[in-house]
Amino acid sequence: MLDLLKIRGQIDGIDDEILRLFEERMQLCSDVAEFKIQTGKAVFDKDRELEKLKALGEKAGSDFTSHGIRELFQQIMAMSRKLQYQLLEKNAVEEDTPYIPVEALDTENVTVVFQGVEGAYSFAAMNTFFGSSVKNYHVAKFRDAMEEINKGNAEYAVLPIENSTAGIVQDIYDLLTVYDHFIVGEQIIPCQHVLLGVPGAGLEDIETVYSHPQGLMQCREFLNEQKGWRQVTLDNTAVSAKKVSEDQDKSQAAIASESAGEFYGLSVLKKNIFSNRNNSTRFIIVSKEKKYRKDARKISVSYELPHESGSLYNSLSHFIYNGLNMTKIESRPIPGRNWEYRFFVDFEGNLGDSAVKNAIRGLSVEASQLRVLGNY
């Protein structure tokens, strides 16, 4: 009968030998990094790694061990590269960067553009972030806002990127890759919807309710209790309030914010009609200038990956190895390329941090189309 303790002891001995050899290999990788620092040679040589993985796999005694050996050495090589990136950073081998650290954002004497109309949640986000006296104007579409700062007509744009109930605003993610703009701030606004009507109207008068599709969805429990109400979608909640105000029809109501009701002279017919008491929308502040506050603690990046096994894991390993806390990951299809995706990652850190520089350096080499979308 096999002796389990004896077998475990032998495994421990092999593990100790693997540990010794791993540390010896990493020391040699440090020597390689020193050579590359002196010569300017790139850390990542994909062709050489593929050749070596193929050769190692062919030396294995079975298909199972061949696959395992390739996977093992793929990780060892990845760790080797990360060590070399750290040594490059330690030896001040800097890469040119367009990102400028500042003590504070310039919010005086600036113009801000937002999507929607006055009274919308984006309007509230703008006022909360910049103050109610900031010079501002609105546009109809998200792309229009991006175009305005692209042309220099406004210094900042305020755009919704995520709702805690409805999820991400997909169009914004796509536009962030189309325009070479930079996220410099964010503002979270609670979406506390109310039912608005013209002065003198009551719940018994309502026949039609207007709102953004998400506004209707977020109040579906309340709406399901109302028999015979027709639900009509409009571009946003504030537009809905504006329509009811302009029509002055007692049979119409809008689901919007209480501030939108005040702005358009409407009465609150019913408060607290939203299903999720914690419902909030996150807005981003976008600028044409690639500036970030020195105390910024969140970074957003996007990148594309080859359609290969393990490519996503390898990209995420740069955050893990450098001790960076990833807070969000999303994917979007790449137009014109079936079944290929662009990834969006949020993680904690500052572009001035060594760990962040290491992770971005590694990602920029091993992923494609890497974009730093903002530090805020």
BALUMBA-476184 format. One record per residue (C-alpha): x, y, z; residue number from 1; residue in one letter. Coordinates in pm, whole numbers, plus 50000, padded with zeros to 5 digits. Layout:
px:py:pz:pos:code
X:Y:Z:NUM:A
...
//
This chain:
px:py:pz:pos:code
50000:50000:50000:1:M
50132:50348:49910:2:L
50255:50564:50198:3:D
50075:50901:50161:4:L
50303:51084:50405:5:L
50611:50960:50220:6:K
50466:51073:49886:7:I
50384:51415:50028:8:R
50735:51443:50161:9:G
50876:51371:49816:10:Q
50642:51634:49666:11:I
50764:51887:49924:12:D
51122:51813:49824:13:G
51042:51866:49456:14:I
50858:52189:49540:15:D
51164:52317:49728:16:D
51377:52242:49423:17:E
51125:52417:49194:18:I
51137:52719:49427:19:L
51517:52731:49417:20:R
51521:52703:49038:21:L
51247:52964:49001:22:F
51444:53216:49207:23:E
51756:53135:49006:24:E
51562:53191:48684:25:R
51426:53525:48809:26:M
51780:53638:48890:27:Q
51883:53559:48534:28:L
51579:53756:48417:29:C
51709:54051:48618:30:S
52035:54022:48426:31:D
51836:54017:48102:32:V
51655:54334:48213:33:A
51990:54503:48282:34:E
52103:54417:47928:35:F
51779:54553:47783:36:K
51810:54872:47988:37:I
52160:54929:47844:38:Q
52068:54842:47486:39:T
51708:54966:47467:40:G
51588:54623:47357:41:K
51216:54551:47403:42:A
51108:54335:47697:43:V
50845:54138:47507:44:F
50959:53915:47221:45:D
50643:53729:47127:46:K
50797:53515:46851:47:D
51074:53387:47080:48:R
50825:53303:47356:49:E
50601:53110:47117:50:L
50898:52915:46982:51:E
51015:52829:47333:52:K
50668:52722:47447:53:L
50636:52498:47143:54:K
50979:52340:47206:55:A
50904:52279:47575:56:L
50567:52124:47494:57:G
50729:51883:47248:58:E
50969:51761:47518:59:K
50683:51646:47743:60:A
50599:51278:47774:61:G
50222:51300:47715:62:S
49955:51531:47578:63:D
49844:51616:47932:64:F
50191:51717:48052:65:T
50257:51895:47721:66:S
49958:52119:47777:67:H
50049:52170:48144:68:G
50411:52255:48064:69:I
50306:52518:47809:70:R
50063:52673:48057:71:E
50321:52667:48339:72:L
50596:52829:48135:73:F
50358:53082:47986:74:Q
50296:53205:48341:75:Q
50667:53196:48430:76:I
50749:53402:48122:77:M
50471:53648:48208:78:A
50614:53690:48559:79:M
50958:53739:48408:80:S
50828:54022:48192:81:R
50658:54187:48488:82:K
50984:54173:48683:83:L
51165:54335:48391:84:Q
50900:54610:48368:85:Y
50951:54683:48738:86:Q
51327:54706:48691:87:L
51280:54943:48397:88:L
51069:55165:48620:89:E
51317:55139:48907:90:K
51599:55246:48677:91:N
51395:55543:48557:92:A
51356:55417:48203:93:V
51053:55636:48145:94:E
50820:55635:47850:95:E
50686:55959:47704:96:D
50342:56036:47843:97:T
50088:56300:47740:98:P
49921:56303:48082:99:Y
49980:56616:48294:100:I
49938:56611:48674:101:P
49780:56925:48825:102:V
49692:57034:49177:103:E
49332:57111:49080:104:A
49115:57128:48770:105:L
49050:57469:48620:106:D
48680:57526:48682:107:T
48679:57907:48680:108:E
48569:58096:48369:109:N
48501:57773:48179:110:V
48210:57659:47964:111:T
48042:57324:48022:112:V
47819:57134:47780:113:V
47575:56866:47889:114:F
47341:56630:47706:115:Q
46972:56683:47766:116:G
46792:56995:47881:117:V
46780:57208:48194:118:E
46633:57009:48481:119:G
46779:56676:48363:120:A
46993:56468:48597:121:Y
47295:56562:48383:122:S
47211:56926:48458:123:F
47209:56842:48830:124:A
47541:56660:48797:125:A
47695:56961:48626:126:M
47570:57200:48895:127:N
47693:56972:49173:128:T
48042:56934:49023:129:F
48100:57288:48890:130:F
47852:57499:49085:131:G
47525:57649:48964:132:S
47690:57967:48831:133:S
47908:57795:48571:134:V
47854:57900:48209:135:K
47677:57613:48033:136:N
47460:57500:47745:137:Y
47295:57177:47635:138:H
47295:56956:47326:139:V
47061:56682:47210:140:A
47298:56387:47165:141:K
47596:56238:47349:142:F
47808:56265:47033:143:R
47716:56634:47005:144:D
47868:56696:47350:145:A
48189:56519:47248:146:M
48201:56729:46930:147:E
48160:57052:47124:148:E
48470:56996:47337:149:I
48652:56860:47032:150:N
48589:57191:46853:151:K
48688:57393:47160:152:G
48342:57542:47215:153:N
48340:57406:47571:154:A
48614:57299:47810:155:E
48416:57016:47969:156:Y
48128:56781:47887:157:A
47904:56607:48142:158:V
47779:56264:48033:159:L
47606:55969:48205:160:P
47807:55648:48195:161:I
47635:55411:48437:162:E
47316:55363:48633:163:N
47308:55142:48941:164:S
46984:54980:48821:165:T
46999:54987:48440:166:A
47374:54931:48399:167:G
47618:55100:48161:168:I
47535:55359:47896:169:V
47680:55171:47601:170:Q
47697:55468:47366:171:D
47930:55654:47603:172:I
48176:55363:47615:173:Y
48182:55354:47236:174:D
48231:55731:47208:175:L
48524:55721:47451:176:L
48713:55513:47195:177:T
48613:55732:46900:178:V
48726:56063:47053:179:Y
49068:56125:47203:180:D
48919:56284:47514:181:H
49001:56232:47881:182:F
48789:56167:48190:183:I
48893:56419:48455:184:V
48616:56372:48712:185:G
48295:56194:48806:186:E
47976:56284:48988:187:Q
47715:56046:49130:188:I
47357:56174:49143:189:I
47072:55987:49323:190:P
46780:55928:49084:191:C
46486:56003:49311:192:Q
46205:56009:49058:193:H
45873:56179:49130:194:V
45549:56199:48933:195:L
45493:56550:48798:196:L
45178:56712:48663:197:G
45041:57056:48587:198:V
44925:57259:48888:199:P
44577:57150:48993:200:G
44601:56799:48849:201:A
44556:56486:49062:202:G
44641:56118:49022:203:L
44283:56053:48917:204:E
44329:56283:48613:205:D
44631:56106:48467:206:I
44597:55905:48147:207:E
44946:55932:47991:208:T
45288:55934:48157:209:V
45609:56038:47983:210:Y
45969:55961:48073:211:S
46297:55819:47954:212:H
46280:55438:47908:213:P
46498:55388:48214:214:Q
46278:55623:48416:215:G
45974:55413:48329:216:L
46160:55092:48407:217:M
46287:55220:48741:218:Q
45931:55305:48846:219:C
45765:54995:48703:220:R
45618:54876:49036:221:E
45436:55205:49084:222:F
45324:55215:48720:223:L
45195:54857:48734:224:N
44957:54964:49011:225:E
44802:55232:48788:226:Q
44532:55091:48563:227:K
44493:55227:48213:228:G
44788:55465:48211:229:W
44962:55489:47874:230:R
45343:55497:47899:231:Q
45532:55700:47638:232:V
45912:55719:47609:233:T
46099:56043:47536:234:L
46468:56135:47510:235:D
46510:56198:47882:236:N
46322:56273:48201:237:T
46359:56651:48180:238:A
46228:56658:47822:239:V
45925:56474:47956:240:S
45873:56737:48224:241:A
45913:57012:47965:242:K
45646:56855:47739:243:K
45393:56830:48021:244:V
45465:57191:48116:245:S
45421:57312:47757:246:E
45102:57112:47690:247:D
44931:57214:48017:248:Q
44714:56903:47994:249:D
44584:56763:48325:250:K
44577:56411:48180:251:S
44955:56412:48127:252:Q
45228:56340:48380:253:A
45605:56302:48370:254:A
45847:56090:48567:255:I
46147:56312:48641:256:A
46337:56472:48928:257:S
46176:56711:49172:258:E
46420:56982:49057:259:S
46297:56935:48698:260:A
45943:56995:48825:261:G
46052:57317:48995:262:E
46235:57432:48681:263:F
45928:57377:48458:264:Y
45664:57491:48706:265:G
45504:57151:48768:266:L
45351:57006:49081:267:S
45464:56685:49251:268:V
45173:56441:49233:269:L
45355:56153:49401:270:K
45699:56115:49562:271:K
45912:55803:49613:272:N
45776:55616:49309:273:I
46109:55451:49222:274:F
46152:55081:49294:275:S
46518:55089:49402:276:N
46583:55329:49690:277:R
46956:55325:49612:278:N
46916:55407:49242:279:N
47190:55646:49126:280:S
47356:55752:48803:281:T
47729:55807:48764:282:R
47830:56093:48536:283:F
48176:56153:48393:284:I
48339:56490:48334:285:I
48526:56481:48001:286:V
48790:56720:47873:287:S
48998:56754:47558:288:K
49306:56811:47776:289:E
49479:56508:47928:290:K
49511:56642:48281:291:K
49460:56464:48610:292:Y
49462:56576:48971:293:R
49763:56467:49172:294:K
49525:56314:49427:295:D
49318:56125:49167:296:A
49255:55763:49274:297:R
49065:55597:48988:298:K
49192:55510:48640:299:I
48989:55398:48339:300:S
49152:55219:48045:301:V
49036:55038:47732:302:S
49219:54784:47520:303:Y
49171:54510:47263:304:E
49299:54153:47284:305:L
49389:53888:47030:306:P
49133:53609:46989:307:H
49355:53362:47177:308:E
49317:53137:47479:309:S
49429:53307:47799:310:G
49462:53658:47653:311:S
49210:53813:47895:312:L
49367:53638:48194:313:Y
49713:53756:48090:314:N
49594:54116:48058:315:S
49429:54112:48402:316:L
49741:53960:48556:317:S
49915:54297:48519:318:H
49672:54446:48770:319:F
49705:54148:49004:320:I
50086:54133:48993:321:Y
50120:54506:49064:322:N
49873:54495:49354:323:G
49612:54715:49183:324:L
49248:54679:49286:325:N
49030:54642:48977:326:M
48682:54784:49045:327:T
48505:54726:48713:328:K
48536:54545:48381:329:I
48306:54576:48080:330:E
48330:54455:47722:331:S
48191:54597:47398:332:R
48189:54439:47050:333:P
48441:54587:46808:334:I
48250:54720:46504:335:P
48323:54524:46187:336:G
48502:54241:46367:337:R
48264:53961:46461:338:N
48315:53801:46803:339:W
48601:54034:46896:340:E
48573:54266:47192:341:Y
48717:54579:47345:342:R
48757:54571:47723:343:F
48705:54862:47961:344:F
48866:54838:48304:345:V
48847:55069:48605:346:D
49106:55028:48878:347:F
49236:55219:49176:348:E
49554:55421:49138:349:G
49725:55733:49008:350:N
49920:55772:48685:351:L
50217:55887:48893:352:G
50231:55558:49090:353:D
50509:55313:49002:354:S
50272:55015:49016:355:A
50035:55185:48773:356:V
50320:55268:48535:357:K
50434:54905:48545:358:N
50086:54773:48470:359:A
50024:55017:48186:360:I
50368:54950:48038:361:R
50299:54577:48032:362:G
49948:54618:47894:363:L
50063:54855:47622:364:S
50302:54588:47490:365:V
50086:54279:47528:366:E
49741:54419:47441:367:A
49650:54627:47138:368:S
49490:54971:47108:369:Q
49548:55050:47477:370:L
49395:55382:47576:371:R
49412:55551:47913:372:V
49065:55704:47926:373:L
49115:55906:48242:374:G
49248:55944:48596:375:N
49006:56111:48833:376:Y
//
